[in-house]
Amino acid sequence: MVPLSYSYRNLIVRWRTTLMTASGFTLVVTALIVMLAFVNGVRTVCAGSGQPENVVVMKEGNFDEVLSQLESRLAFQIEAIPHVARDAHGRPLSSRELFMAVTQWDERSGKYHQVQIRGVYPVAREVHSQVKIVRGRMFRRNRREIVLGAGMARQQDLDVGDTLPLGQEAWEVVGVFTAAGSAFESEAWCDLDQLAGLFRREGIYSSVILRTASPAAAARAVDYLEDNRALAVQAQTETDYYRQQAEQTDMIRAGAVVVSVFMAIGAVFGVMNTMFAAIAERVKDIAVMRLLGFRRMEILASFLLESLLIASFGGAVGTLLGYAVNGLTLSTALGAKSIAFAFTVDGPILAIGAIFSLAMGVVGGLLPALSAMRIAPLEAMR
């Protein structure tokens, strides 16, 4: 077997070429990990959004709250269906909600930005039990008061005591809430009647969120609503609703793979050219090795190993650079909504980066290695 040190020393001697070739692998692996971490972060937020006991009810034909409009009469009918849980006073645990994406001018940045507002009634705290006020307090009814999700507060650089321009009014920020890392943290919540009056949406709701006793009861409520022809509504469990929102990232993930493949082709040709050049310089060395008794497969394995060492080094650096974005927070559009998320680099993504790098090394090094093993020693020594 050709000693490992032989392959290693040859790479060290040609260190400039080695680094240039390895940089191609670094670029590909870094880009792949960053793009997959982006998708993983968005999916993690959506997966943690919603509760399996809740049912999201929207107008028939709508799959996003921004576009849905439910009238008061229809909201009453929805709340009267079986399977809806009730509070201590016998009232249905049903949250009528008005969700709006409002474009506002930010004087500090000198740019327009989108503010996501959810108008709710006090019962929303019982329906969305993961929402917890961590600073300040909850808004009061019939006041121009607003509470911010932690993600929105971070993105907008706002806190308790600040004001948020909305429409022609300045709303006082009275609290900041968390929601177990879910998409709700990218929103601001306020009194529904105040929001509806400001934008002339009285008597109109984006959705009605029903609380049930269990996931099984939620599934039965969905079936009841879907089968009831008298109610022209679209019903899903809350977890299914946000899972469907996350499916929009499938195209991004597919695009990440396509881009990485095209970049990988360049890296493969790079290592291929490097290895062919190395073989051309070491034809006599290869001939001597063959005369010393090294078999063809050992020569092939030695040069293939060189390619894998280049790929491993470039892939390792790319993995470190890609991992550096782990935890980096950003905001992105998801359908008609915008959510704050953190890039998430986990074990499977790191494994994909390593496998992808080694695969490029094998593909790029195989043809040069086959060429090296076919060298006739006597002819090469002439």
PyMOL commands that set and color helices and strands:
alter all, ss='L'
color gray80, all
select helices_A, chain A and resi 4-13+15-47+72-79+124-127+150-156+183-186+192-198+215-227+238-281+283-291+296-323+347-373+377-380
alter helices_A, ss='H'
color red, helices_A
select strands_A, chain A and resi 54-59+70-71+94-106+111-120+132-136+145-149+163-166+169-178+188-191+204-205+207-211+233-237+329-334+337-342
alter strands_A, ss='S'
color yellow, strands_A
deselect
rebuild
show_as cartoon
